[in-house]
Structures are given as structure tokens and as C-alpha cells.
């Protein structure tokens, strides 16, 4: 009887240790998921700032670029798509489809902004416009902040995904619905660079 009681206590003790270990893994995954969601919130702040700057930039250029309405319309449409995709991604940064849609929309916006900046280069009066220079400087600064925030987000996602895929966390992650998080990447290599703005 003594041996049965000892075995029972050992088994109960092992079950408690395993349960506590599982709770620790679960809590670690929750903390990592919250970290990458917070990192996305930092991107979201910078994206909203950029989205707010674009209409002002379009307004300043509108008077000069009367014959370039297609370019301006493309920027406005790309901004609208990016805002919409950004709102969906902000609602749930752990949704891979929302993050892919945001990456695609951001690629389109980067392309449209790059074309706008190339057109602006051919209008010396517009380049010399003080408001245009100020907006371009703010836009460039914001682009840099977006890049830094995106890198921090991607680092957090990588930590989360790595922890999620390691054994035994992968068992707990699968059972508790921890999905793989999507990196925030610009998918078109030609559009990876922020638009270069040079005003003299």
C-alpha cells in the first residue's frame, strides 16, 4: 500500500510539473504575440502620419501638375487602398491575410509615390515651393520611421514564430490557436526603397 501511495504522489507531482510547464509556455506565447501586436501599433502610427501627409502633397502638386492627373489619381487611389488595408491589419495584426493585403497595398502606394516624385522632379517651380519642400521632408522622415518600425515588427514576429514552432510549444500553440504571424514586407524588389526626394 505504501508503494502505491508513493507512485500516486509521484504521478500527481509529475502531472503538476507538466501542467505548470505548459502554462509557462502558453504565457510565453501570449507575451510574444502581444509584443508583435504592439510593434505593429508603432507601424500603424507612422503609416497614419504618412497617409495624412499624402493628401497635402497631392493638393500642393495639383496646381502644377494639371497634365499629370493620372499620376495624382493613382496616388490617391493607392493611398485609399493602403488606408483600408492598414485598418484591417491594425484590427488584427496576427491575421496573415490582412498583413499580406497591407504589404501589397503598401507596395502599390510606394510605386505611385515614386512615380509622383519623378514627375515632380521635372517641375522646378514646384520643387522650389516651400510647402512642397516641407512636406517632402516630413514624408522622408516618416518613411524612415516606418522602415524602423517595420524592422522592429518583423523582429518581434520572428521571435514569436520561432518560439511557436519549437517543441513542445508547437503542441500548445496548435491546441490553443496560436497562428503563424506574417512578416510585413514590401514584396516588389523594385519598390523596396522609399521614394528619393531631392529639392535644392
Order of alpha helices (4+ residues) and beta strands (2+ residues): alpha-alpha-alpha-alpha-alpha-alpha
